[in-house]
Amino acid sequence: MNRGENMSQSMVDLNDFANGALAERFNYELQKILENIADPNTDHKVKRKMNINLTLETNEDRELSNVSIQVKSTPAPRKNIGSAIIIDRDESGKIVGAELKSGIKGQTFFDTEDNQVKDDKGGVIDFRKQKEGGTK
């Protein structure tokens, strides 16, 4: 055979290589990438990648080569999310923090999910206790 004939012939069927493990791992990683693309919490503009690495290690006689197969995907990271933390001191002077729920420190808000008035940290305000405390 001349060199041109060898180049046109398929030496390995990638669907059958390593008893189909190469194709199986390719499809597994492709599924992960497709799920990542469909995730609305990722940036659609970020490129996803898949790498297939075949490492061939041969013996001194060069008659046999062991092949190590690695298929790895690089999905897009999930989008950053944000919040704010109120930083204050407790009665003993220790620094404490709590997530700001109202949007502005010290502001109350009406939570439509449970129909409660809440403080800036999301704690329910009990107006009855405030009234009782004020009359004592």
trRosetta pair geometry for C-beta under 8 A, 3 or more apart (Angstrom, degrees):
i j d omega theta_ij theta_ji phi_ij phi_ji
1 5 4.4 -115 -166 76 102 134
1 6 5.9 111 132 -51 128 86
2 5 5.5 100 57 5 66 101
2 6 7.7 -131 102 -4 38 90
3 6 5.9 -56 -154 33 37 112
3 7 6.6 36 153 -22 68 107
4 7 5.8 -56 -150 33 33 113
4 8 6.7 21 158 -12 66 108
5 8 6.2 -66 -152 39 32 103
5 9 6.4 26 156 -19 68 111
6 9 6.0 -62 -146 35 30 107
10 13 6.4 64 142 -75 131 64
12 16 7.9 -148 -180 70 70 88
12 17 5.3 45 172 -86 115 114
13 16 4.3 39 88 27 112 107
13 17 6.6 -170 84 -40 53 78
14 17 5.3 -28 -136 0 37 123
14 22 5.9 -99 -171 104 75 134
14 23 6.3 120 137 -66 78 94
15 20 6.6 -7 161 -117 58 77
15 23 4.8 39 -132 -61 51 151
16 19 7.4 -22 -177 -121 62 18
16 20 6.0 -31 -128 -68 36 68
16 23 7.9 26 -33 -8 23 128
17 20 7.6 118 57 -75 43 20
17 21 7.5 -86 105 52 68 73
17 22 4.5 4 82 13 109 137
17 23 7.4 126 44 -22 84 87
17 69 7.9 138 129 -86 113 146
18 21 4.0 -65 114 43 113 109
18 22 5.3 111 36 -27 115 89
18 67 7.3 -122 -69 90 111 118
18 69 5.9 -86 -30 -8 163 150
20 23 5.4 -56 -164 46 66 110
20 24 5.6 71 137 -29 84 106
21 24 5.4 -56 -142 39 34 115
21 25 6.1 30 161 -17 69 106
21 69 6.6 134 109 72 112 151
22 25 6.1 -59 -148 38 26 105
22 26 6.3 30 153 -21 63 108
22 52 7.5 60 -161 -153 99 126
22 69 5.6 -110 -92 -154 87 152
22 71 7.2 131 -152 -47 59 128
23 26 5.5 -52 -145 36 32 116
23 27 6.3 30 157 -16 65 107
24 27 6.0 -58 -150 38 27 108
24 28 6.3 32 151 -23 63 107
25 28 5.4 -48 -143 33 35 116
25 29 6.4 29 159 -12 66 105
25 69 7.0 150 37 135 155 117
25 71 4.0 141 134 35 115 138
26 29 6.3 -62 -151 41 26 103
26 30 6.1 27 152 -20 64 111
26 50 7.5 83 -144 165 71 141
26 52 6.7 -5 -92 -87 99 125
26 71 5.6 -122 -75 -140 53 155
27 30 5.5 -52 -140 38 31 115
27 31 6.3 39 156 -25 64 101
28 31 5.9 -53 -156 29 27 112
28 32 6.9 27 148 -17 61 103
28 71 7.5 113 60 97 100 131
29 32 5.5 -49 -152 33 39 114
29 33 6.5 39 150 -19 67 103
29 50 5.4 124 128 -131 127 115
29 71 5.2 -140 -12 140 143 107
29 72 6.8 169 -119 -162 144 9
29 73 4.0 164 -172 -35 103 115
30 33 5.6 -53 -150 36 35 112
30 34 6.3 35 153 -19 67 105
30 50 6.8 -8 -78 -82 67 158
30 73 7.5 179 -64 -84 30 137
31 34 5.8 -54 -146 37 31 110
31 35 6.4 31 155 -18 64 105
32 35 5.9 -55 -149 37 30 110
32 36 6.4 32 151 -21 63 107
32 73 5.3 160 81 61 121 153
32 75 6.3 -104 142 -58 95 123
33 36 5.5 -56 -150 36 32 114
33 37 6.4 36 151 -22 66 102
33 48 4.7 134 -150 149 107 147
33 50 6.4 -72 -47 -58 147 110
33 73 5.1 -130 -57 -160 100 141
33 75 6.0 -165 -110 -94 58 84
34 37 5.6 -48 -148 32 34 113
34 38 6.4 28 154 -14 64 107
35 38 5.8 -59 -148 41 32 109
35 39 6.5 46 149 -39 64 100
36 39 5.6 -42 -151 13 34 119
36 42 5.8 45 177 -19 76 169
36 48 6.2 131 89 -101 132 140
36 75 3.7 -146 -110 -149 165 122
36 76 5.8 149 161 33 117 79
37 42 7.4 -93 -111 79 22 136
37 44 7.5 66 -158 -128 71 71
37 48 6.6 -87 -64 -14 95 145
37 76 7.8 93 -86 13 52 118
39 42 4.7 68 86 1 104 107
39 78 7.3 -72 135 -105 136 85
41 78 4.8 -4 134 -149 109 96
41 79 5.5 -133 179 22 61 95
42 46 6.8 -96 168 43 98 125
42 75 7.3 -79 -119 160 154 100
42 76 4.3 110 -173 92 122 117
42 77 7.0 159 -126 91 91 29
42 78 5.8 -77 -80 -109 72 45
42 79 6.4 -175 -110 -31 22 81
43 46 4.6 86 81 -14 103 106
43 76 5.8 -134 52 174 76 140
43 79 6.0 117 -49 -83 80 93
46 76 3.7 118 88 -119 134 120
46 77 7.5 -111 -176 29 175 66
47 76 7.8 137 63 -76 20 101
48 73 6.9 3 173 -177 103 100
48 74 6.4 175 -162 87 59 66
48 75 5.6 -7 -127 -124 110 45
48 76 5.9 -79 -76 -31 86 83
49 73 6.8 163 91 -158 53 55
49 74 4.2 11 55 45 97 111
50 71 7.0 1 -177 -174 99 87
50 72 7.2 168 -154 88 56 42
50 73 4.8 -22 -102 -103 80 78
50 74 7.5 -157 -72 18 37 71
51 70 7.7 1 109 111 96 92
51 71 7.3 175 90 -149 53 44
51 72 5.1 -8 58 61 97 89
51 73 7.8 -180 20 -85 66 31
51 74 7.6 47 -8 -15 100 103
52 69 7.6 -23 -168 -162 85 85
52 70 7.5 160 -156 87 41 53
52 71 5.2 -6 -107 -106 74 81
53 68 7.9 -12 116 105 93 87
53 69 7.5 149 84 -157 59 39
53 70 4.4 -6 58 61 105 99
53 71 7.7 -168 24 -75 67 37
53 72 7.5 8 3 10 107 105
54 67 5.7 -19 -167 -164 97 106
54 68 7.3 150 -159 74 45 51
54 69 5.9 -9 -105 -103 72 68
55 67 7.0 145 73 -157 47 51
55 68 4.3 -11 57 55 103 103
55 70 7.6 31 -7 4 105 105
56 65 4.5 9 -172 169 102 129
56 66 7.3 152 -153 76 50 42
56 67 5.5 -18 -98 -100 71 75
57 65 6.4 151 71 -161 33 74
57 66 5.0 -19 62 59 94 94
57 67 8.0 -179 21 -79 70 30
57 68 7.3 39 -4 -10 108 104
58 62 5.4 31 159 -118 137 58
58 64 6.8 153 -145 87 71 45
58 65 4.2 -37 -87 -97 82 87
58 66 7.8 -178 -81 18 33 64
59 62 6.9 -139 74 -52 64 27
59 63 6.7 -31 60 43 112 76
59 64 5.5 29 9 59 115 90
59 65 7.8 -139 2 -82 68 47
61 64 7.6 38 74 15 102 81
62 65 8.0 9 -153 -59 54 95
83 99 5.7 -27 160 -146 133 108
83 100 7.3 164 169 49 82 80
84 99 7.2 111 78 -160 50 62
84 100 4.2 -21 89 35 102 126
85 97 4.6 16 169 -177 119 118
85 98 6.8 153 -157 74 75 23
85 99 5.9 -51 -103 -98 67 46
85 100 6.6 -163 -106 -13 12 86
86 97 6.5 159 77 -152 50 62
86 98 5.3 -15 53 62 101 79
86 99 7.6 51 9 133 83 7
86 100 5.0 115 -41 -72 92 89
86 105 5.5 132 -116 -112 113 103
86 120 6.5 88 -55 120 151 121
86 121 6.5 -93 30 -82 137 95
87 95 6.7 -10 -170 -167 95 99
87 96 7.7 161 -152 84 50 42
87 97 5.2 -21 -99 -98 65 91
88 95 7.7 152 86 -151 30 55
88 96 5.8 -26 72 65 78 87
88 97 7.5 145 23 -91 68 42
88 98 7.9 -18 22 15 110 96
89 93 5.3 -15 -177 -148 128 35
89 94 6.5 142 -155 68 75 31
89 95 6.0 -46 -97 -93 70 44
89 96 6.7 119 -131 15 20 86
90 93 7.2 -48 67 19 64 17
90 94 5.1 -6 36 58 107 89
90 96 5.0 71 -42 -18 97 134
98 121 4.2 3 131 -132 138 123
99 121 6.8 111 69 -148 56 70
99 122 7.1 13 82 -5 98 126
100 103 7.0 146 146 -53 109 10
100 104 7.9 134 -175 12 125 5
100 105 6.5 -69 -119 -77 122 69
100 120 5.9 -32 -144 164 73 98
100 121 7.1 -62 -109 -94 35 53
101 109 7.0 -138 119 40 90 131
101 118 6.6 -40 100 118 139 131
101 119 8.0 86 53 96 116 53
101 120 6.2 154 49 170 76 39
101 121 5.9 79 7 -178 108 14
101 122 3.8 112 -33 -57 163 90
102 105 7.9 142 63 -86 113 16
102 107 4.4 -174 137 86 139 92
102 108 6.4 -120 -112 -147 144 9
102 109 4.3 174 -126 -18 87 118
102 118 7.3 -164 -73 97 97 91
102 119 7.3 -83 -39 150 129 37
102 120 4.1 -79 15 -121 124 64
103 107 6.5 -43 65 71 80 139
103 109 7.2 95 11 -66 100 141
104 107 4.1 58 73 -4 98 134
104 120 7.0 -96 87 -119 47 121
105 120 5.7 77 -141 -176 36 165
106 120 5.8 8 -9 -35 13 143
107 120 5.6 90 53 -87 57 102
108 117 5.8 22 168 177 124 97
108 118 6.5 164 -158 83 78 38
108 119 5.8 -50 -105 -109 79 41
108 120 7.1 -87 -81 -49 38 64
108 125 6.3 -19 -130 -22 131 149
109 117 7.5 173 89 -152 28 60
109 118 5.9 -23 64 61 75 87
109 120 7.7 90 -3 -99 99 47
110 115 7.7 -8 -177 -148 94 42
110 116 7.6 172 -152 88 57 31
110 117 5.7 -35 -98 -98 67 66
110 118 7.7 139 -110 16 19 79
111 114 5.5 9 108 44 117 83
111 115 7.2 -84 86 -25 72 10
111 116 5.2 -4 49 59 110 78
111 117 7.7 177 11 -97 80 15
111 118 5.2 42 -24 -5 116 126
111 122 7.6 72 -73 -143 138 75
112 115 6.9 26 -145 -76 34 56
116 124 4.9 -51 171 -122 140 100
116 125 7.8 152 165 34 91 67
117 124 7.4 90 74 -156 52 62
117 125 4.9 -52 105 48 96 112
117 127 7.5 43 58 -40 136 109
118 121 7.9 -119 161 71 102 49
118 122 5.3 -5 167 -151 141 31
118 123 6.0 147 -159 70 88 32
118 124 5.7 -52 -101 -94 80 39
118 125 6.2 172 -118 -10 22 87
119 122 7.2 -44 68 25 67 18
119 123 4.8 -3 35 57 109 91
119 125 5.7 117 -47 -63 82 101
125 130 7.4 4 176 -29 94 132
126 129 4.2 50 104 11 114 111
126 130 6.8 161 96 -13 62 85
127 130 5.3 -53 -148 38 41 115
127 131 6.2 44 152 -24 70 103
128 131 5.7 -53 -149 35 31 112
128 132 6.3 29 153 -16 65 106
129 132 5.7 -53 -145 39 33 110
129 133 6.0 35 155 -21 66 108
130 133 5.7 -55 -146 38 28 112
130 134 6.4 27 154 -21 62 109
131 134 5.8 -58 -150 35 29 110
131 135 6.6 18 156 -15 63 109
132 135 6.1 -64 -149 36 30 104
132 136 6.8 36 156 -31 64 104
133 136 6.2 -51 -153 18 31 113
